[in-house]
């Protein structure tokens, strides 16, 4: 497998509706490039569906990964603009370039995948609640949109192209950011 060695470290954060294909893409991308993946849902399963403990474990792991200055992927927080602002501040404070990978799929397919497909664990009510709470990303956020219905290789090419051609803007002011105190509302984010 190839290693994801870039000239600057990225914090790749998967966002999108339930059933869009975020976890499928993140898992394949991480495996292809030997990149660490923090999957909040998987951590929740490992700690017995205790969301507070899952977030504490994720926060600790993220803190350790930020020290490596290597690109890694987070599959979990990012549905709310306030959460994304905290993630951006955290990434920049630690010298990372944040990138939200927004996986989009039409609602019918996403609902089938999340609620009705074999092995789906989400109820229709939980799905509807998550969809209603999702806050769309804006062009002011570092975002890359990929289709949840394209092949993995097409998705990966799109992401890799962004990672190797993304350059900081010459006119972008360098404003120091204070260290963030916590990650999105459900958990503590690293100091």
C-alpha positions in Angstrom: 0.0 0.0 0.0 1.0 3.5 -0.6 1.6 6.0 2.1 -0.2 9.4 2.0 3.0 11.6 2.2 2.1 15.2 1.4 4.1 18.4 1.7 1.8 19.6 4.5 -0.4 17.5 6.8 -4.2 17.5 6.3 -7.0 16.9 8.7 -9.6 15.2 6.4 -13.1 15.3 7.9 -15.9 13.3 6.4 -19.3 15.1 6.3 -22.7 14.4 4.8 -26.0 12.9 5.4 -26.3 9.4 6.9 -26.1 6.8 4.1 -24.2 9.1 1.7 -21.1 6.9 1.7 -18.8 8.8 4.1 -17.6 5.7 6.0 -17.3 3.6 3.0 -15.0 6.1 1.3 -13.1 6.9 4.4 -12.4 3.3 5.2 -11.2 2.5 1.6 -9.1 5.7 1.4 -7.4 5.1 4.7 -6.7 1.5 3.7 -5.3 2.5 0.3 -2.9 5.1 1.8 -2.2 3.7 5.2 -3.7 6.8 6.8 -5.1 6.7 10.3 -8.9 6.8 10.5 -10.8 7.9 13.6 -14.3 6.6 13.2 -16.6 7.9 16.0 -19.3 5.3 15.3 -16.8 2.4 15.5 -15.4 3.8 18.8 -18.9 4.0 20.1 -19.4 0.3 19.4 -16.1 -0.6 21.0 -16.9 1.2 24.3 -20.5 -0.1 24.5 -22.5 2.6 22.8 -21.3 5.2 25.4 -21.1 8.4 23.4 -19.3 10.4 26.1 -16.6 7.7 26.5 -16.3 7.3 22.7 -15.7 11.1 22.3 -13.1 11.0 25.1 -11.3 8.1 23.4 -11.5 9.9 20.0 -10.2 13.2 21.5 -7.2 11.4 23.1 -6.4 9.6 19.9 -6.7 12.8 17.8 -4.4 14.6 20.2 -1.8 11.9 19.7 -2.2 11.9 15.9 -1.9 15.7 15.8 1.6 15.3 17.2 2.7 13.2 14.2 2.2 16.0 11.6 0.8 13.2 9.3 -2.4 13.4 7.4 -5.3 11.5 9.0 -9.1 11.1 8.6 -11.9 11.8 11.0 -15.4 10.2 10.4 -17.8 11.6 12.9 -18.2 15.2 13.8 -18.9 18.0 11.3 -22.7 18.2 10.8 -22.9 21.6 12.4 -21.1 24.8 11.3 -20.0 25.5 14.9 -18.4 22.0 15.1 -16.6 22.7 11.8 -15.3 26.1 13.1 -13.8 24.3 16.1 -12.2 21.6 13.8 -10.7 24.3 11.6 -9.3 26.1 14.6 -7.9 22.9 16.1 -6.3 21.9 12.7 -4.7 25.3 12.1 -3.4 25.6 15.7 -1.5 22.3 15.2 -0.2 23.2 11.7 -2.7 21.1 9.8 -4.7 22.1 6.7 -8.4 21.2 7.3 -10.5 19.8 4.5 -14.1 18.7 4.8 -14.9 16.0 2.3 -18.6 16.3 1.7 -20.1 13.1 0.4 -23.3 13.8 -1.4 -26.0 11.3 -2.5 -29.6 11.9 -3.3 -31.9 11.5 -0.3 -33.7 8.3 -1.5 -30.4 6.4 -1.9 -29.1 7.8 1.4 -32.2 6.7 3.3 -32.2 3.2 1.8 -28.5 2.8 2.8 -29.0 4.2 6.3 -32.3 2.7 7.3 -33.5 -0.1 5.0 -30.5 -1.8 3.6 -29.4 -5.1 5.1 -27.3 -4.5 8.2 -28.6 -0.9 8.6 -28.9 0.0 12.3 -30.5 3.5 12.1 -34.2 4.0 12.6 -36.2 6.2 10.2 -36.8 8.6 13.1 -33.1 8.9 13.9 -32.3 9.3 10.2 -34.9 12.1 9.8 -33.5 13.8 12.9 -29.9 13.7 11.6 -31.0 15.0 8.2 -32.9 17.8 9.7 -30.0 18.8 12.0 -27.4 18.8 9.2 -26.1 22.3 8.3 -24.9 22.6 4.8 -21.3 23.6 4.2 -20.6 26.9 2.5 -17.9 28.1 0.1 -16.2 29.9 3.0 -15.3 26.5 4.5 -12.5 24.3 3.2 -14.7 21.8 1.4 -14.4 19.3 -1.4 -17.6 17.7 -2.7 -17.6 14.1 -3.9 -20.5 11.9 -5.1 -21.5 9.0 -2.9 -22.6 7.1 -6.0 -19.3 7.3 -8.0 -16.7 4.6 -7.9 -14.1 4.6 -5.1 -11.4 5.2 -7.7 -13.2 8.3 -9.1 -13.7 9.6 -5.6 -10.1 9.0 -4.6 -8.7 10.7 -7.7 -10.8 13.8 -6.9 -9.5 13.9 -3.3 -5.9 13.3 -4.3 -6.0 16.0 -7.0 -7.2 18.5 -4.3 -4.6 17.4 -1.9 -1.7 17.7 -4.3 -2.8 20.9 -6.0 -4.2 22.8 -3.0 -2.0 25.8 -2.3 -2.4 28.4 0.4 -3.6 31.7 -1.0 -0.9 34.4 -1.2 -3.4 37.0 0.0 -4.7 35.0 2.9 -3.7 36.7 6.1 -1.9 34.7 8.8 -3.9 35.3 11.9 -2.9 33.4 15.0 -5.7 31.4 16.5 -5.9 30.6 20.2 -5.8 26.9 21.0 -9.3 25.4 20.9 -10.6 24.0 24.1 -12.9 21.4 22.8 -14.1 19.5 19.8 -17.6 19.7 18.6 -20.3 20.0 21.2 -20.5 16.3 22.1 -17.0 15.9 23.2 -13.8 17.6 24.4 -11.4 18.5 21.7 -7.7 18.4 22.3 -5.9 21.2 23.9 
